[in-house]
Amino acid sequence: MKTLRNFVLSIMLAIGLLGFGLLLICNGLSAIGVRLVSTTFQFPAAFEYPQNLMVDGIGRIYCFTRSLQRLQIYDNEGEFLIGWFVKSPHVIAVEQDSGQITITDFKDTQIVYDIDGNVINETTVSKGTYEQMRSLDRDNRRHQDSYGNIYQSSPTIVNPYVVKVTPKGSEKKIVLREPFYLWPFRWFFPGSIFLLLPPVTWAILGAIKKRKREILEIKGTVILFNSA
């Protein structure tokens, strides 16, 4: 029983450390703004908030995963096209015709990217622009392309998908397709911190129990010595 418990805790610790490490690496790449990873390399995606979904005029899907600070673009069938890390915190807007992405951070700095992730322009905008865009974006759950199709993101982290509603009212589920090597990571990064808690807590309790046992042994030795 003890061996099984230790095995389970070891697995949880390994998964937690792997997920937490992924978060640190991705957020580090975002913070320093250095492109060390190819834009053609795919990472797990998730619509953690409704406003993380954007679409352009031809129905390309833009998914921003906040926990990884990564923007990824998919075609209208859910096939991955390109992705890169961006600085945060921010609000993202997509130009319908060209697909240009405008990112506004909390310091009122705007960065404009083209569809390939290249920086077109970086400027400082008027104070309060970030808060204005954020307030407008907060409740924007649906997005529309130039054909009148309305897109709505799913609230789930696992198997993210978009529901496309046509002008005639028919619905189509578009799943963001991922290669098999990303499936384990999908489970790693959402719950990585929670998976770390049981092993760490068990280790702390084990250390406390060991310390109490040592104290009791010392007390027992002292009593025996005084009795002698």
C-alpha positions as CSV (number, residue, x, y, z in Angstrom):
1,M,0.0,0.0,0.0
2,K,2.8,2.4,0.9
3,T,4.6,1.6,-2.4
4,L,1.5,2.3,-4.4
5,R,1.0,5.6,-2.5
6,N,4.5,6.7,-3.2
7,F,4.2,5.7,-6.9
8,V,1.0,7.8,-7.3
9,L,2.6,10.8,-5.5
10,S,5.7,10.5,-7.7
11,I,3.6,10.5,-10.9
12,M,1.6,13.5,-9.6
13,L,4.9,15.3,-8.8
14,A,6.4,14.6,-12.2
15,I,3.3,15.7,-14.1
16,G,3.0,18.8,-11.9
17,L,6.7,19.8,-12.4
18,L,6.4,19.2,-16.1
19,G,3.3,21.4,-16.4
20,F,4.7,24.1,-14.2
21,G,8.0,24.1,-16.1
22,L,6.0,24.5,-19.4
23,L,4.2,27.5,-17.9
24,L,7.5,29.1,-16.8
25,I,9.2,28.5,-20.2
26,C,6.3,29.9,-22.2
27,N,5.8,33.0,-20.0
28,G,9.6,33.6,-20.0
29,L,9.6,33.5,-23.8
30,S,6.7,35.9,-23.8
31,A,8.3,38.3,-21.3
32,I,11.7,38.6,-23.1
33,G,10.0,38.8,-26.5
34,V,12.7,36.6,-28.2
35,R,11.5,34.2,-30.8
36,L,13.4,31.0,-29.9
37,V,10.6,28.7,-31.1
38,S,9.5,28.3,-34.7
39,T,6.1,29.8,-35.5
40,T,5.2,26.5,-37.2
41,F,5.6,24.6,-33.9
42,Q,2.2,24.0,-32.3
43,F,1.5,24.3,-28.6
44,P,-1.7,23.4,-26.6
45,A,-4.5,25.9,-27.1
46,A,-7.4,26.8,-24.9
47,F,-10.3,29.3,-24.8
48,E,-9.8,30.1,-21.1
49,Y,-12.0,33.3,-21.6
50,P,-14.6,34.0,-24.2
51,Q,-12.7,37.0,-25.6
52,N,-9.7,34.7,-26.3
53,L,-11.4,33.9,-29.6
54,M,-11.1,36.1,-32.7
55,V,-11.9,35.6,-36.3
56,D,-11.1,37.5,-39.5
57,G,-13.1,38.1,-42.6
58,I,-12.4,34.7,-44.2
59,G,-13.1,32.7,-41.0
60,R,-9.5,32.1,-39.8
61,I,-9.6,31.4,-36.1
62,Y,-7.3,33.2,-33.7
63,C,-6.9,31.6,-30.3
64,F,-5.0,33.2,-27.5
65,T,-4.1,30.9,-24.6
66,R,-3.4,33.3,-21.7
67,S,-1.8,30.7,-19.4
68,L,0.9,30.1,-22.1
69,Q,0.9,33.7,-23.4
70,R,0.6,32.3,-26.9
71,L,-1.4,33.3,-30.0
72,Q,-2.2,30.6,-32.5
73,I,-4.0,30.8,-35.8
74,Y,-6.1,28.1,-37.4
75,D,-8.0,27.8,-40.7
76,N,-11.8,27.6,-40.9
77,E,-11.6,23.9,-40.4
78,G,-9.5,24.0,-37.2
79,E,-6.1,23.1,-38.8
80,F,-3.1,24.8,-37.2
81,L,-1.4,27.5,-39.4
82,I,1.0,29.5,-37.3
83,G,1.6,30.7,-33.7
84,W,3.9,32.8,-31.6
85,F,4.4,34.2,-28.0
86,V,3.2,37.7,-27.2
87,K,3.7,40.0,-24.2
88,S,1.0,40.4,-21.6
89,P,-1.3,41.6,-20.1
90,H,-3.1,42.8,-23.2
91,V,-6.2,43.1,-25.4
92,I,-6.1,41.6,-28.9
93,A,-8.0,42.8,-32.0
94,V,-8.0,41.3,-35.5
95,E,-8.4,43.3,-38.7
96,Q,-11.1,41.6,-40.7
97,D,-9.6,42.0,-44.2
98,S,-5.9,41.7,-43.8
99,G,-5.8,39.6,-40.6
100,Q,-3.4,42.0,-38.9
101,I,-3.3,41.6,-35.2
102,T,-3.2,44.6,-32.8
103,I,-2.1,44.0,-29.2
104,T,-2.6,46.7,-26.6
105,D,-0.9,46.2,-23.2
106,F,-1.6,47.8,-19.8
107,K,1.1,50.4,-20.4
108,D,-0.9,51.6,-23.5
109,T,1.7,50.3,-25.9
110,Q,0.3,48.8,-29.2
111,I,2.1,46.3,-31.3
112,V,0.7,45.4,-34.8
113,Y,1.6,42.0,-36.3
114,D,1.0,40.7,-39.8
115,I,-0.5,37.3,-40.4
116,D,2.9,35.7,-40.2
117,G,3.7,37.1,-36.8
118,N,6.1,39.8,-38.0
119,V,6.0,43.1,-36.1
120,I,4.7,45.9,-38.4
121,N,4.5,48.7,-36.0
122,E,4.9,49.5,-32.2
123,T,3.6,52.7,-30.8
124,T,2.5,54.3,-27.6
125,V,-1.2,55.2,-27.6
126,S,-3.2,57.6,-25.5
127,K,-3.5,56.9,-21.8
128,G,-6.5,54.6,-20.9
129,T,-6.7,52.9,-24.3
130,Y,-6.0,49.5,-22.8
131,E,-8.8,49.9,-20.2
132,Q,-11.2,51.1,-22.9
133,M,-10.5,48.2,-25.2
134,R,-10.6,45.8,-22.3
135,S,-14.0,46.9,-21.2
136,L,-15.4,46.6,-24.7
137,D,-13.8,43.2,-25.1
138,R,-14.7,41.6,-21.8
139,D,-18.2,40.6,-22.8
140,N,-17.6,39.9,-26.5
141,R,-18.4,36.2,-26.7
142,R,-19.3,36.1,-30.4
143,H,-17.4,37.0,-33.5
144,Q,-18.6,37.3,-37.1
145,D,-16.8,36.9,-40.4
146,S,-17.6,38.7,-43.7
147,Y,-19.9,35.9,-44.8
148,G,-22.2,36.4,-41.8
149,N,-21.1,33.3,-39.9
150,I,-21.1,33.8,-36.1
151,Y,-18.4,32.1,-34.0
152,Q,-18.6,31.3,-30.3
153,S,-15.8,29.6,-28.3
154,S,-16.3,26.7,-26.0
155,P,-15.6,27.2,-22.3
156,T,-13.6,24.1,-21.9
157,I,-9.8,23.8,-21.6
158,V,-9.8,20.2,-22.8
159,N,-10.5,19.7,-26.6
160,P,-11.1,23.3,-27.4
161,Y,-13.6,24.0,-30.2
162,V,-15.6,26.7,-31.9
163,V,-19.3,26.7,-32.8
164,K,-19.9,28.3,-36.2
165,V,-23.5,29.4,-36.8
166,T,-24.4,30.2,-40.4
167,P,-26.9,33.0,-41.4
168,K,-29.5,30.2,-42.0
169,G,-29.1,29.0,-38.4
170,S,-27.2,25.8,-38.9
171,E,-24.4,25.0,-36.5
172,K,-21.0,23.4,-37.1
173,K,-18.5,22.4,-34.4
174,I,-14.9,23.2,-35.4
175,V,-12.3,21.4,-33.2
176,L,-8.8,22.9,-33.0
177,R,-6.9,19.9,-34.1
178,E,-3.7,19.0,-32.3
179,P,-1.0,16.3,-32.9
180,F,-0.8,13.4,-30.5
181,Y,2.3,14.7,-28.8
182,L,0.3,17.6,-27.4
183,W,-2.3,15.5,-25.7
184,P,-0.3,14.9,-22.5
185,F,0.6,18.6,-22.2
186,R,-3.1,19.5,-22.4
187,W,-3.6,17.8,-19.1
188,F,-0.3,19.1,-17.6
189,F,-0.5,22.8,-17.7
190,P,-4.1,23.5,-16.5
191,G,-3.7,21.5,-13.2
192,S,0.0,21.5,-12.8
193,I,0.0,23.6,-9.6
194,F,-2.8,21.5,-8.0
195,L,-0.9,18.3,-8.9
196,L,2.1,19.7,-7.0
197,L,0.1,20.2,-3.8
198,P,-0.4,16.6,-2.6
199,P,3.3,15.5,-2.9
200,V,4.6,18.7,-1.4
201,T,2.0,18.5,1.5
202,W,2.9,14.8,2.0
203,A,6.6,15.6,2.1
204,I,6.0,18.4,4.7
205,L,3.8,16.2,6.9
206,G,6.4,13.4,6.6
207,A,9.2,15.8,7.7
208,I,7.1,17.0,10.7
209,K,6.3,13.4,11.7
210,K,9.9,12.4,11.4
211,R,10.9,15.4,13.6
212,K,8.3,14.5,16.3
213,R,9.6,10.9,16.3
214,E,13.2,12.2,16.8
215,I,12.0,14.4,19.7
216,L,10.2,11.5,21.3
217,E,13.3,9.3,20.9
218,I,15.5,12.0,22.5
219,K,13.0,12.3,25.4
220,G,13.0,8.5,25.8
221,T,16.8,8.5,25.9
222,V,16.9,11.3,28.5
223,I,14.3,9.4,30.7
224,L,16.3,6.2,30.6
225,F,19.5,8.1,31.4
226,N,17.9,9.8,34.4
227,S,16.4,6.5,35.6
228,A,19.8,4.9,35.5
